[in-house]
């Protein structure tokens, strides 16, 4: 199988690339800086700017079996200035529109597109479980997710099987948010963040990659899927499980006002959340390796 990944240098893209080439598949990475792509068998780097369709990679595009669009500026960079918020949104919209144009221009066309999104689509919620049919929110992260998904909607009219990956908090030791969340716990200062009642919809990096590949290869998969474990946790339970896995005490809460003072609007990443359920993924028969946060943490640590 030949797979093209836009935004393949991040946590998810790197893990997905490794999984694919380990199984003998070929991967083409669209990268703004191809010198950062480690040369290895089965991996091909093609330069792109995320805004324009260029012949260098368009010629290869039509040969692909699957295209995966993960491209977009990180939301984890502090602070969320107006300029950075614009970059977060625009980079995703630009990349999606560019991928869509490539589908329009390509003959033959790749039959499958996997389009990244996030569970932030649903906006801040209380304890109400969020399924794929739940309505979108109206905050900044909801706006980002809505526009990210919409940027490639046109390929639905081209006979392409488009799958939307609404990903939760991806748990991995080497990158992502988990190392930052684990730091105060390691320093014996772990506890709930804010009220501790906000939902965390999480997924182990191994299940994230397995779910992507499952949807990639399942002809019945189409539309939006929540990529998160079937047992979302409150922030308090999540941090308690992390403390137990690291053999550290769990006692010192981080007050919401201090988080907001330090992070500004970016504090929404920690102080709000949702309890998302991967109902459509379960209905298709996907089985998770890690259903509890504690099991995920003990495996990772």
Backbone torsions as a table, in degrees:
resi	resn	phi	psi	omega
1	UNK	NA	141.3	178.1
2	UNK	-109.8	124.6	-174.5
3	UNK	-126.1	130.7	173.8
4	UNK	-106.2	131.0	-179.0
5	UNK	-121.9	120.5	172.0
6	UNK	-95.1	127.7	-174.8
7	UNK	80.3	38.8	-173.7
8	UNK	-88.0	2.8	-176.9
9	UNK	-92.7	-5.7	179.7
10	UNK	-81.4	-173.1	-177.1
11	UNK	-56.9	-53.0	-176.4
12	UNK	-70.1	-45.6	-178.6
13	UNK	-61.3	-40.8	179.6
14	UNK	-65.5	-43.7	180.0
15	UNK	-66.9	-38.9	178.5
16	UNK	-66.1	-42.4	178.0
17	UNK	-59.2	-46.9	179.8
18	UNK	-59.7	-44.7	-179.3
19	UNK	-61.9	-42.9	-177.7
20	UNK	-67.2	-46.4	-177.1
21	UNK	-72.7	-28.1	175.5
22	UNK	-63.4	-28.1	179.2
23	UNK	-95.6	11.2	173.5
24	UNK	86.6	10.3	177.9
25	UNK	-85.0	165.3	178.5
26	UNK	-107.1	138.2	-176.5
27	UNK	-125.8	133.3	172.2
28	UNK	-112.7	122.6	-179.1
29	UNK	-103.3	124.1	171.9
30	UNK	-87.1	118.6	-173.2
31	UNK	-135.4	143.0	174.9
32	UNK	-72.2	-22.5	-179.8
33	UNK	-139.3	92.6	-174.8
34	UNK	-66.7	-18.7	178.8
35	UNK	-67.2	-19.0	178.9
36	UNK	-83.7	-10.6	179.9
37	UNK	-83.6	120.2	-178.2
38	UNK	-69.9	123.4	179.6
39	UNK	-68.2	126.3	177.0
40	UNK	-158.5	161.1	-177.2
41	UNK	-61.6	132.3	177.0
42	UNK	92.2	-8.1	-178.8
43	UNK	-115.0	128.4	179.4
44	UNK	-123.1	129.6	-178.6
45	UNK	-102.5	130.5	177.3
46	UNK	-126.3	132.7	-176.7
47	UNK	-82.8	139.4	173.4
48	UNK	-149.3	162.3	179.8
49	UNK	-106.2	1.3	179.1
50	UNK	77.3	5.0	-177.0
51	UNK	-131.1	-25.6	-175.2
52	UNK	-126.4	146.2	176.5
53	UNK	-86.0	118.8	-176.6
54	UNK	-114.2	145.9	-175.9
55	UNK	-60.6	-31.2	-176.0
56	UNK	-56.1	-44.4	-179.5
57	UNK	-100.7	-20.4	177.7
58	UNK	-65.3	-33.3	178.9
59	UNK	-63.4	-33.1	179.4
60	UNK	-83.1	-30.3	-173.3
61	UNK	-51.5	-46.1	-176.7
62	UNK	-67.4	-14.1	179.6
63	UNK	-87.0	-7.3	-173.7
64	UNK	-77.0	147.7	172.0
65	UNK	-87.4	-30.6	-178.2
66	UNK	-145.4	141.2	170.0
67	UNK	-117.9	133.2	178.9
68	UNK	-119.2	119.0	-179.4
69	UNK	-104.5	103.6	177.9
70	UNK	-111.3	5.5	-167.8
71	UNK	-70.7	138.5	175.9
72	UNK	163.6	147.8	179.2
73	UNK	-64.3	144.9	-176.9
74	UNK	-64.2	140.7	174.8
75	UNK	-88.4	-7.2	-176.4
76	UNK	-86.4	2.6	-179.1
77	UNK	-85.6	128.7	179.6
78	UNK	-100.3	143.1	-1.8
79	UNK	-91.6	169.3	173.4
80	UNK	-84.8	73.7	174.3
81	UNK	-69.9	165.9	177.4
82	UNK	-60.0	-36.7	179.5
83	UNK	-66.0	-41.8	-179.1
84	UNK	-71.6	-36.9	176.7
85	UNK	-61.7	-39.4	176.6
86	UNK	-63.4	-40.5	179.1
87	UNK	-65.5	-41.6	178.9
88	UNK	-56.5	-47.1	-178.3
89	UNK	-73.3	-50.5	-172.5
90	UNK	-66.1	-37.0	-179.2
91	UNK	-62.9	-35.5	179.3
92	UNK	-73.1	-44.2	179.4
93	UNK	-64.4	-44.8	179.9
94	UNK	-60.5	-46.6	-179.2
95	UNK	-63.5	-42.0	179.3
96	UNK	-63.2	-43.2	179.6
97	UNK	-66.5	-36.3	179.1
98	UNK	-65.8	-43.2	176.7
99	UNK	-62.0	-41.6	179.1
100	UNK	-61.4	-42.6	178.2
101	UNK	-62.7	-37.3	178.5
102	UNK	-63.4	-39.3	176.0
103	UNK	-63.2	-40.2	-179.8
104	UNK	-63.6	-40.2	-175.2
105	UNK	-82.4	-20.1	-171.1
106	UNK	-84.1	138.7	173.1
107	UNK	-148.4	113.4	1.9
108	UNK	-73.5	167.7	178.9
109	UNK	-100.3	147.0	169.6
110	UNK	-59.6	138.2	-175.2
111	UNK	-79.3	-14.1	-173.1
112	UNK	-134.8	135.6	171.1
113	UNK	-126.3	126.1	171.8
114	UNK	-104.3	116.8	-174.2
115	UNK	-108.0	121.6	-179.2
116	UNK	-70.8	150.4	172.4
117	UNK	-158.3	-165.6	-179.5
118	UNK	-146.7	161.5	178.6
119	UNK	-72.6	-7.3	170.3
120	UNK	-60.5	-13.1	175.7
121	UNK	-50.3	-36.2	-173.4
122	UNK	-84.0	-10.9	-179.3
123	UNK	74.9	173.8	178.5
124	UNK	-62.5	131.8	-179.7
125	UNK	-133.1	164.4	174.9
126	UNK	-84.2	-128.1	-177.3
127	UNK	-93.3	1.8	-179.3
128	UNK	-65.7	125.5	178.6
129	UNK	-68.2	139.0	-179.2
130	UNK	-104.1	120.3	173.3
131	UNK	-104.7	172.7	-175.9
132	UNK	-61.6	-23.2	-179.8
133	UNK	-87.8	-4.7	-179.0
134	UNK	-65.4	148.2	-176.7
135	UNK	-70.3	157.8	178.3
136	UNK	-74.0	157.5	175.2
137	UNK	-86.4	-165.8	-177.2
138	UNK	-135.2	8.8	179.7
139	UNK	-85.8	-174.1	-175.7
140	UNK	-61.3	-47.9	-177.3
141	UNK	-66.5	-33.0	174.7
142	UNK	-63.8	-44.5	179.0
143	UNK	-60.0	-42.1	178.2
144	UNK	-60.6	-49.5	-177.1
145	UNK	-64.1	-42.6	-179.8
146	UNK	-60.2	-47.1	-178.8
147	UNK	-71.7	-32.7	177.6
148	UNK	-61.8	-47.7	179.4
149	UNK	-66.0	-41.2	-176.3
150	UNK	-67.2	-25.3	-174.7
151	UNK	-62.0	-23.8	179.8
152	UNK	-115.9	12.3	-176.2
153	UNK	-60.3	-30.0	-175.8
154	UNK	-61.1	-25.1	-178.2
155	UNK	-69.4	-15.7	176.2
156	UNK	-61.6	-26.0	-178.1
157	UNK	-87.8	-0.4	-175.6
158	UNK	-105.8	9.2	-178.2
159	UNK	80.7	13.9	179.7
160	UNK	-91.3	136.5	175.8
161	UNK	-83.2	105.4	-177.1
162	UNK	-101.9	129.7	178.8
163	UNK	-119.0	129.9	-179.7
164	UNK	-102.2	125.7	-176.1
165	UNK	-101.3	94.4	177.7
166	UNK	-86.5	92.2	-170.3
167	UNK	-88.7	141.4	175.1
168	UNK	-89.7	-157.9	178.6
169	UNK	-73.1	115.0	-176.9
170	UNK	-86.4	124.8	-177.5
171	UNK	-94.4	118.8	176.7
172	UNK	-152.6	148.2	-178.1
173	UNK	-77.2	-33.4	-168.4
174	UNK	-85.0	-18.1	-175.7
175	UNK	-162.6	-179.1	-179.8
176	UNK	84.6	-161.4	-174.0
177	UNK	-84.0	-27.3	-173.0
178	UNK	-56.2	-45.2	179.5
179	UNK	-57.2	-35.2	178.9
180	UNK	-71.0	-39.4	179.3
181	UNK	-69.1	-31.0	-177.6
182	UNK	-78.9	-21.3	-174.4
183	UNK	-58.5	-52.5	178.9
184	UNK	-62.6	-31.2	177.6
185	UNK	-65.4	-44.5	178.0
186	UNK	-61.0	-31.1	-178.3
187	UNK	-90.0	18.0	177.3
188	UNK	63.1	30.6	179.6
189	UNK	-128.2	30.4	-176.7
190	UNK	-82.8	147.7	177.7
191	UNK	179.0	-176.3	-179.9
192	UNK	-67.6	152.8	177.1
193	UNK	-104.1	123.2	-176.2
194	UNK	64.6	-135.3	-179.6
195	UNK	-70.3	-23.4	-176.6
196	UNK	79.5	-3.8	-177.2
197	UNK	-88.7	-17.0	-175.9
198	UNK	-66.4	145.1	-175.3
199	UNK	-79.4	144.8	172.0
200	UNK	-122.3	113.8	176.3
201	UNK	-98.2	109.8	-168.1
202	UNK	-120.3	165.6	173.9
203	UNK	-155.2	138.0	175.7
204	UNK	-67.9	141.9	-178.0
205	UNK	-56.8	-33.7	179.7
206	UNK	-67.1	-42.4	177.4
207	UNK	-69.5	-32.5	177.0
208	UNK	-59.5	-48.9	179.9
209	UNK	-66.1	-43.0	179.7
210	UNK	-61.6	-40.0	-179.4
211	UNK	-67.4	-41.1	178.2
212	UNK	-61.0	-45.7	-179.3
213	UNK	-68.0	-35.7	176.3
214	UNK	-60.4	-45.9	180.0
215	UNK	-71.6	-31.5	177.9
216	UNK	-62.1	-38.6	-171.4
217	UNK	-99.9	-6.0	-176.6
218	UNK	-98.1	111.0	-175.6
219	UNK	-64.9	-17.3	179.6
220	UNK	-84.0	-11.4	-176.7
221	UNK	-79.6	122.4	179.8
222	UNK	-157.7	139.5	179.4
223	UNK	92.4	-159.8	-172.1
224	UNK	-85.9	139.3	175.8
225	UNK	-134.8	132.5	172.3
226	UNK	-79.1	120.2	177.5
227	UNK	-101.7	87.1	178.9
228	UNK	-158.0	158.7	-178.5
229	UNK	-64.6	155.7	-176.7
230	UNK	-73.5	-5.6	-179.9
231	UNK	-123.5	78.8	174.9
232	UNK	-62.6	156.1	-175.7
233	UNK	-125.6	153.1	169.2
234	UNK	-68.0	158.7	178.7
235	UNK	-58.4	-39.0	179.9
236	UNK	-62.9	-46.0	-179.9
237	UNK	-68.2	-36.6	179.5
238	UNK	-63.6	-48.3	-179.0
239	UNK	-69.2	-33.1	176.4
240	UNK	-64.4	-43.1	178.2
241	UNK	-63.8	-38.8	178.5
242	UNK	-64.6	-42.3	178.9
243	UNK	-63.3	-41.1	179.2
244	UNK	-64.7	-40.9	-179.3
245	UNK	-66.3	-32.0	-179.9
246	UNK	-93.2	2.5	179.6
247	UNK	56.1	49.7	179.4
248	UNK	-126.9	158.1	177.9
249	UNK	-70.9	156.6	178.5
250	UNK	-127.9	106.4	-173.7
251	UNK	-158.2	-28.2	-168.5
252	UNK	-100.2	105.6	-179.8
253	UNK	-72.7	148.9	174.0
254	UNK	-99.1	111.5	-174.8
255	UNK	-65.3	143.4	-176.2
256	UNK	-60.7	-39.1	-176.3
257	UNK	-63.9	-34.5	179.6
258	UNK	-70.5	-38.9	177.9
259	UNK	-64.6	-43.4	-179.7
260	UNK	-66.4	-38.3	179.2
261	UNK	-63.6	-38.6	-176.8
262	UNK	-79.0	-39.4	-170.1
263	UNK	-109.3	-12.7	-177.7
264	UNK	65.1	-139.3	-177.6
265	UNK	-63.2	-26.6	179.6
266	UNK	-63.3	-18.5	179.0
267	UNK	-61.3	-19.0	178.0
268	UNK	-58.5	-27.7	178.2
269	UNK	-61.3	-29.7	-176.2
270	UNK	-104.3	-29.9	-170.9
271	UNK	-97.8	-10.6	176.3
272	UNK	-128.2	168.1	-179.1
273	UNK	179.7	-167.5	179.5
274	UNK	-154.2	156.6	177.6
275	UNK	-102.2	85.5	-177.1
276	UNK	-87.7	142.1	-179.4
277	UNK	-116.9	131.6	-179.6
278	UNK	-83.2	58.5	-170.2
279	UNK	-62.1	-44.5	-176.8
280	UNK	-68.9	-34.1	177.5
281	UNK	-65.7	-43.5	177.4
282	UNK	-63.3	-42.1	-179.0
283	UNK	-61.9	-29.6	178.4
284	UNK	-80.2	-7.7	176.3
285	UNK	101.4	10.3	178.7
286	UNK	-71.1	136.7	179.6
287	UNK	-115.5	124.2	-178.9
288	UNK	-79.9	142.4	172.0
289	UNK	-78.2	-28.6	-175.9
290	UNK	-130.6	107.6	-178.0
291	UNK	-102.6	-17.0	177.4
292	UNK	-117.9	145.9	-179.3
293	UNK	-61.6	-37.9	-179.3
294	UNK	-62.5	-43.1	177.9
295	UNK	-62.0	-39.6	178.6
296	UNK	-63.8	-43.6	-178.6
297	UNK	-67.2	-40.9	-179.4
298	UNK	-66.9	-31.7	174.8
299	UNK	-69.0	-43.3	-176.5
300	UNK	-72.1	-34.0	-175.9
301	UNK	-109.2	NA	NA
